[in-house]
Amino acid sequence: MFRKVLFIEDEPDQVAVVQARLKKNGYEVITALDGEEGLIKARQEKPDLILLDVIMPKMDGREVCRRLKSNPATQASPVIAITAAGNSGIEHECIAAGASECVRKPYESAELLARMEEILKG
């Protein structure tokens, strides 16, 4: 069974790399290049998991996560926040916003896949 993942990330190169890796590992991948598009696609697609970049223009990932978790249509999808922020409290901020986990860039794709599997197993 394919698992549907929504990847919200504003860097097209990053989107291409992660999308290819996830597809290779059997995931169906939907992408959004900003938070507003991500919120719309989350409502439309009802993904099994959301990978969410924290640092984005217009609306940052923490705000996107808060909105996802406050909407009954999207609140069930677990969120893994992904960040390159140097802020030492960023993980706590992401969890406080509703993320299941926070992964720092750069990350090993095997580590990200393992965390995704763990969350999807419930």
Helices and strands as residue ranges (DSSP letters): E 3-8, H 12-24, E 27-32, H 35-45, E 49-53, H 61-70, E 79-83, H 90-97, E 101-104, H 109-121
